[in-house]
């Protein structure tokens, strides 16, 4: 917030009031995470404003002035990381009109989920007392990503994270979103946020398939501990049903630096993608199960240097998974 107009002699309660009404964050408790949803509101204002305009250049100008220029720091970081801008947003709106019409209501329900998200972050803090605070930004991402992180920022692409079986994906040529959405409901936003929040606590990504699988799988496993119920991700369901053959195949490839058969391949895989998440999740679960000190195990899982191959191999050995 720009505080330049606040005079040093103003009453402190007035300054606090000014901050309250101008802050983009929703904070419901002293230790609650800071959550921003203003980008969602601004996007739909921009969306409505371009509906009666046919000229693409003018649509882009409005999207820029009403959404991206007014965006939070989180939105600007998301745009940089996932390579989208006002032009891409307008092109997406014009190309996938049915999708955007069908997802709007879901994105506006996110504010209703914030109390539950805050509660689970507090549960996470109980499990992991070393938890560092992170800011959560709910944005609209031009259908680029459901979520990602940067340092202490959780960045959510709400139009993907809030999709479900009723979301209209008929305009998309591939089945990626359809397959992702068909098992989703509005409550799935909570594990998405917790998964990404765990990423903000980790040190590094991996340098091999094994390290990166544990890096991703750790987030799913910790999320499951926080929620106190099994996750229902399609790759986890498939993995549980096919673990024996996956375990053998993963062992053959786990020291490779090529992730393409196991991670970030949901869009291209002919069968089930992202099964490296399942393998990392299962290894972490085995490590936790075999540990006599569960609190220590959680610290080990989150604090692991996933890029340190000797440390990763020791973690695998102590997990007793193989």
N, C-alpha and C positions, 0 to 999 in steps of 0.2 A: 504494500500500500504506500502511495506517495503521501508522506506526512508533512510536506513542506508548509501547508496552510495552517497547521496546528500550532498555535501560540504556546510558548512555554508556561504562561500563567493561566492557561485554561484549566478549569477544574478537572481532576483526574477522571471523575465519573462521566464527564462529557466526552473526553477523549476515548474512553472505553466504549461509549455508545457509538461514536463515529466509527471506530474499528469494527464493532459488531455489525453495523448495517452495510459496511463496505467490504468486509472480508468475503472472499469467494469460498471459504471453507465452512463446512458444517462440523461443529465440535460439540458433542453432547455430554462430555465429562472431562474431568481434569486429565485423565490418562488415556482418553480416547484418541484414536488416530484422526488426523485431519483428512476430511473427505470433501472433494470438490465435485459438484455436478453442474456448475454454471455453463460448461461447454455444451452440454446436452440442450439446455434451454436456448442458448444462442444459435445452435445449429438449426433447430426447428424454426426459429424466427427467420433465419436466412433461407431455409428451405421454402417456407411459405412465400417469402418475398420474391423468389425467382419463378414461381409457378406461372405467372401471367406474362412473363417476358420471354420472347423467342430468340433474341440475339444472345448468342453464347458469351460474347465479350462482356455484355452488361450483366449477365448471370454471374460470371466469374468476379466481376467488380463487387457485386452485392455479397457474394459468398465471402469474399476477402474482407470487406468492411464490416460485415455483420457477424462473421464467425472467426475466421483465422486471425485477423488483426486484433480482435478483442479476446482472443483465446488466452487461457491460463498458460503458465510456464509449462505445465504438464502437456497440454496440447501441442505447444511449439516443439517440445522435446520429442513427442510421439511423431509429429510430422517429419522431423529430422531423421529419426531412427527408421521409420517405415516408408519414407520417401513418398509423401503425398502432400498436396497443396490445394488451393481453392479450385484450380483447374481440374484436378483429378476428382475432387468431390462433385463438381458440377457434371462432369462426364459420367460419373457413377450414378448420380440422380437421374440423369436423362436416359441412361441405358437400362437401368433396373428400377423403373417406376413402381412396379408391383411389389418388389421387395421392400422398398422404402415405405410405401403405404402400409405394408403389413407389420413392419417392425416398430413403427413410431410409438404405439401404445406401450409396448414392452419397455422401451428405453425410458419412458416417463415414469415407470414403476420403480426405477432404481432407488429413488429417495426412500421408498417404503422399506427397502432392504438394509438401509444404513444402520439402524439400531442392532439388527442381528449381526451384521459385519463387525460392528464395534464390540459386541459381546464376545464373538469368537476371537477377535484380536486379543482381548483381555485373557481369554482362555489360553491362547498361545503364550502370552506373557507368563502365565502360571506354569506352563510346561517348560518354558525356556526363559528364565529370569534375566538372561543377558539380552533380551529382545531390544533392538534399537528402533526408535520411532521412524515411521515412513509416512509419506503423504500419498493419498490415493486420489487419482484423477479419473473421473468417468468422462470420456470424450466420445466423439464420433470420428471414425478413422478411415472413411472411404473404403470400407470392407478390406482393410489391410491386415488386421490382427485382432484377436479376442483380448489379448493382454501381453504386456511385456514390462520390463523394468529398466531403470537406469539409476544406478546408485541407490538413493533412498526414496525413489519415486516408483509408485505402482501406477501403470498406465493401462487403462482399460478401453478397448474398442467396443462400446456398448451395443452397437448394432449387430455385432457378431456374438458377443458374450450373452446377450439376452434373446437370441434366436431360439425357436422351438419348432415342434412338428407342424405348427400352424403357420409358420413363416413362409411366405410365397417365394420359392426359389426357382420357379418355372422359367425365368429368363436366363438362368446360368447354364452354360453348355456342359459343364462337368458336374459330377455328383458330390463334390467335396462338401459344400455347405449342407446339402440335403442329408448326407450321411452324418454330418456333425450335429445338425439340428434335431434329427428325428428322435434322439434319445435325451434331448435337453428339455428343461423346464425353467421357469423364472428363478427358482431357488438355486439353480446351478451357478448363478453369479457369485454365490458365497464361496464355494470351493475354488472358483477361478481366482477370486481376489486373494484368498488365503494362500493358494499356490504361488501367486506372484509375490505376495508379501514375504514368503519364505525366501524367495530369490534375493530379496533386498538384504537378507541376513548372511548370505553366502559370500565366500571370499573370491572364488575364481570359477571359471568354467573349466571343462576338461580339455585335454589335448588328444585323448584317444576315445574310441567309442565307449569303452568301459567307464572312463572318467565322466564323460558327458551324460551317459545313461544314468549314472548314480547322481549326478548333479540335478537332472530333471526328476528322476524317480524319488529323490529325497523330498522334493516339494510335495509330491502326491502322498508319500507316506506320512509326512508331518501333518499335512492337511487332514488326513484320515484320523490321526491322533487327536487333532484339535476338534474335529466335528464329532468324534466318538461314533462314527458309523462308516461302513464301507463306501468308497467312491464308486460311481456307476459309469465312469468313462468307458466308451466302447472298447478302447484298446486294453483296458484292464479286464473287462469281461472276457474278451477274446483270449487274452493272455492266460487267465485262470483256466480256461477250457483247453488250452493247447500248450500248457507250460512245459511238458516233458520234451516235446520236439523243439520248442523255442530255446529251452535251456541248452540243449546240445548245439544248436546252430549258433547261438550267441557266443558260446565259448570259443568257437572256431574263428570268430571275427572280432572279438572284444578288444584286441590290442591294435586293431587297425585305426587309422586316422580318417577313414571313410565312414561317414555316418549314414549314407544314403539308403541303406537297406533297413535302417532301424529308427532313425530320428528325422523329424521335420519332413516326412515324406507322405503325409496324409493326402495331399492333392495328386500325387503321381502313382502311389502304390495301387496295384491291381487288386490286392486283397485288403488286409488291414494295415494301416500305417501306424507309425509312432510306437511300435512295440518296444523300442528301447526304453521308453518311459516305464513300461511294465517291468522290464528286466531290472532297471535301476531301483524301482519301487520294491520289487521282491527281494533284492539283495539287502536293501536297507531294512526291510521288515525282518529278514532272517538275522541280521546283525542285532537288531533290537531284541528279538526273541531270545537270542543266546546270551545277551548281556545280563549280568546279575544286578547291575546298577542302571535302571532305566533312565534316570535323569542324566547320568553321564553319557549314556548311549545317544540321547537326543542331542547333547552338546557335540558329541563326536560326529554325528551325521551332518549337522548344520555347519560345524566348524572345519570340516575336512577340506584340505587343499586338493581339489579335484584335478588340478593340473600336475600334481606331484605323483608320478607313476609308482614309485616305491610305496608311498602312503596309500594309494588306491589299491595296490596289490595286497598290502597288509590288511586293509579294511575288508577286502573280498575274502581273504583267508580267515579272518576273525568272524566273518559272517557265517562261515560254515555252510555256505550255499552250495559250493561244489565239493 
